[in-house]
Amino acid sequence: MRTRRRSPLCMCVVAAAITVAVVVPVVSMEAQGGGPRGAAPAPGRGASAAQARGAAASQMRTDVDLLHVMRGILFPSSNVVFAAQDDLSVWKPAADPSTSPNPLTSTYGGWTAVENASLALVESANLLLIPGRLCSSGKPAPVQRADWIKFVQGLRDAGNAAYKAAQSKGQDAMVAATGDLADACSACHAVYREKPGTANRCVP
């Protein structure tokens, strides 16, 4: 007999835990006083791999805050993954799947939706490490702290585990994977989510 592990359908509501919108503009070379002559050579034209990576990193920007990353990606994606603890056949395709706002009833519904949501969680880990995001407290997200990096890796690992479980289409595997996901979320929330009676977010 399998033991179902129910997660609180979204500890991943780190949503409530974090941030106010911030836009970090990308400053052009001209605006910095350098012209095209000072620009690094394009990949394939004398630029080293390290230079290419450095140029790519300099283009990373945060157009939204952590709150919206959580609400827009982690919260809905984790809910799709958690739904796979139960029989997915209850989610019938929408009358017009191509316009359904529910991933489980859309053109890419069912187990495919669970796979996609799992991969969205994996990729969102990268978004949680980009310097420049602010917490709603106005403080930068602690993206360089060792524990934050560890928690983000936990999310990535849990997303990968959920993806493999979804590929197997086995509910026992999904129950275990969603338990790992819930643990990954709660581990970070326990440290960085706003505590009752406080106004601190992203503050250990």
C-alpha positions as CSV (number, residue, x, y, z in Angstrom):
1,M,0.0,0.0,0.0
2,R,1.4,3.3,-0.9
3,T,1.4,6.3,1.4
4,R,0.2,9.5,-0.2
5,R,2.2,12.5,0.8
6,R,0.0,15.6,0.5
7,S,1.8,18.8,0.1
8,P,0.2,22.1,1.1
9,L,-0.7,23.0,-2.4
10,C,1.9,25.4,-2.5
11,M,4.5,25.8,-0.2
12,C,5.8,27.2,-3.4
13,V,3.8,30.3,-2.7
14,V,7.1,31.9,-2.0
15,A,4.9,34.3,-4.0
16,A,3.6,35.7,-0.8
17,A,7.1,35.8,0.5
18,I,8.8,38.1,-1.7
19,T,9.2,41.4,-3.6
20,V,8.3,44.6,-5.4
21,A,8.8,45.1,-9.1
22,V,12.2,46.3,-10.3
23,V,13.5,46.8,-13.7
24,V,17.2,46.8,-14.3
25,P,18.0,48.5,-17.6
26,V,20.7,47.2,-19.9
27,V,23.1,50.1,-20.6
28,S,24.5,50.3,-24.0
29,M,28.2,50.7,-24.7
30,E,27.6,54.1,-26.3
31,A,25.8,55.2,-23.1
32,Q,28.8,54.2,-21.1
33,G,31.1,56.3,-23.2
34,G,32.5,53.4,-25.2
35,G,31.7,53.1,-28.9
36,P,31.6,50.1,-31.2
37,R,35.5,50.2,-31.2
38,G,35.5,49.2,-27.5
39,A,33.0,46.4,-27.9
40,A,34.2,42.8,-27.4
41,P,34.5,40.9,-30.7
42,A,31.6,38.8,-31.7
43,P,31.9,35.1,-31.0
44,G,33.7,33.5,-33.9
45,R,35.6,36.7,-34.7
46,G,38.5,36.4,-32.2
47,A,36.4,36.3,-29.0
48,S,37.4,33.6,-26.6
49,A,34.7,31.3,-25.0
50,A,35.3,33.1,-21.7
51,Q,34.7,36.5,-23.4
52,A,31.5,35.2,-25.0
53,R,30.2,33.9,-21.7
54,G,31.1,37.2,-20.0
55,A,29.2,39.1,-22.7
56,A,26.2,36.9,-22.3
57,A,26.2,37.3,-18.5
58,S,26.3,41.1,-18.9
59,Q,23.0,40.9,-20.8
60,M,21.2,39.2,-17.9
61,R,18.5,41.4,-16.5
62,T,15.6,41.3,-14.1
63,D,12.5,42.7,-15.6
64,V,10.2,41.5,-12.8
65,D,10.5,41.0,-9.1
66,L,10.7,37.7,-7.2
67,L,7.0,38.0,-6.3
68,H,6.0,37.8,-10.0
69,V,8.5,35.1,-10.8
70,M,6.9,33.0,-8.0
71,R,3.3,33.8,-9.0
72,G,3.9,33.5,-12.7
73,I,6.1,30.4,-12.8
74,L,6.7,28.5,-9.6
75,F,3.2,28.7,-8.1
76,P,1.2,27.5,-11.1
77,S,3.9,25.0,-12.2
78,S,4.1,23.4,-8.8
79,N,0.3,23.1,-8.6
80,V,0.3,21.2,-11.9
81,V,3.0,18.8,-10.4
82,F,1.1,18.4,-7.2
83,A,-2.1,17.6,-9.1
84,A,-0.3,14.5,-10.4
85,Q,-0.6,12.9,-6.9
86,D,-4.1,12.0,-8.0
87,D,-5.6,10.5,-11.1
88,L,-5.0,12.9,-13.9
89,S,-7.9,11.4,-15.9
90,V,-10.3,13.7,-14.0
91,W,-8.9,16.6,-16.0
92,K,-10.8,16.3,-19.2
93,P,-9.5,18.2,-22.3
94,A,-11.2,21.6,-22.6
95,A,-13.8,22.1,-25.4
96,D,-11.0,24.0,-27.2
97,P,-7.7,22.8,-25.7
98,S,-5.8,25.3,-27.7
99,T,-7.3,28.1,-25.7
100,S,-7.5,26.5,-22.3
101,P,-5.7,28.5,-19.5
102,N,-5.4,25.3,-17.5
103,P,-2.2,23.4,-18.5
104,L,-3.8,20.1,-17.5
105,T,-6.7,20.6,-20.0
106,S,-4.8,22.3,-22.8
107,T,-3.4,20.9,-26.0
108,Y,-0.4,19.8,-24.0
109,G,-2.4,18.4,-21.1
110,G,-2.3,15.4,-18.9
111,W,1.2,13.9,-18.2
112,T,2.7,16.2,-20.8
113,A,1.6,19.2,-18.7
114,V,3.2,17.6,-15.7
115,E,6.4,17.1,-17.6
116,N,6.4,20.7,-18.8
117,A,5.6,22.1,-15.4
118,S,8.5,20.1,-13.9
119,L,10.9,21.5,-16.4
120,A,9.6,25.0,-15.8
121,L,10.6,24.5,-12.2
122,V,14.0,23.3,-13.2
123,E,14.6,26.3,-15.4
124,S,13.1,28.7,-12.8
125,A,16.1,27.9,-10.6
126,N,18.2,29.9,-12.9
127,L,15.9,32.9,-12.5
128,L,16.3,32.8,-8.8
129,L,20.1,33.3,-9.1
130,I,20.2,36.3,-11.3
131,P,21.7,39.3,-9.5
132,G,19.6,42.4,-9.3
133,R,16.2,41.2,-8.1
134,L,14.8,42.9,-5.0
135,C,12.8,41.6,-2.1
136,S,9.7,43.5,-1.2
137,S,11.6,44.8,1.7
138,G,13.8,46.7,-0.8
139,K,16.8,44.4,-0.1
140,P,18.5,42.5,-2.9
141,A,17.6,38.8,-3.0
142,P,20.4,36.9,-1.4
143,V,21.5,35.2,-4.6
144,Q,25.1,34.9,-3.5
145,R,24.5,33.3,-0.1
146,A,25.6,29.7,0.1
147,D,22.3,28.6,1.7
148,W,20.2,30.3,-0.9
149,I,22.2,28.6,-3.7
150,K,21.7,25.3,-1.9
151,F,18.0,25.8,-1.6
152,V,17.8,26.7,-5.3
153,Q,19.7,23.6,-6.2
154,G,17.2,21.7,-4.1
155,L,14.4,23.1,-6.3
156,R,16.3,22.2,-9.5
157,D,16.8,18.6,-8.2
158,A,13.2,18.3,-7.2
159,G,12.0,19.5,-10.6
160,N,14.2,17.0,-12.4
161,A,12.9,14.2,-10.2
162,A,9.3,15.3,-10.9
163,Y,10.1,15.3,-14.6
164,K,11.4,11.7,-14.5
165,A,8.4,10.6,-12.4
166,A,6.0,12.2,-14.9
167,Q,7.7,10.4,-17.8
168,S,7.1,7.1,-16.0
169,K,3.4,8.1,-15.5
170,G,3.5,6.4,-12.1
171,Q,1.6,7.9,-9.3
172,D,3.7,6.3,-6.6
173,A,6.8,7.9,-8.2
174,M,4.9,11.2,-8.4
175,V,3.9,11.1,-4.7
176,A,7.6,10.7,-3.8
177,A,8.6,13.5,-6.2
178,T,6.0,15.9,-5.0
179,G,7.2,15.2,-1.4
180,D,10.7,16.2,-2.5
181,L,9.3,19.3,-4.1
182,A,7.4,20.3,-1.0
183,D,10.5,19.8,1.1
184,A,12.6,21.9,-1.2
185,C,10.1,24.8,-1.1
186,S,9.6,24.6,2.7
187,A,13.4,24.5,3.4
188,C,13.8,27.9,1.7
189,H,10.6,29.3,3.1
190,A,11.6,28.4,6.6
191,V,14.6,30.7,6.3
192,Y,13.6,33.5,3.8
193,R,9.8,33.7,3.8
194,E,8.2,36.4,5.8
195,K,7.4,35.3,9.3
196,P,4.1,36.0,11.0
197,G,4.2,39.4,12.7
198,T,7.3,40.6,10.8
199,A,7.9,42.5,7.6
200,N,11.1,40.9,6.7
201,R,11.4,38.9,3.4
202,C,14.5,37.4,1.9
203,V,16.1,38.0,5.3
204,P,17.6,35.0,7.1
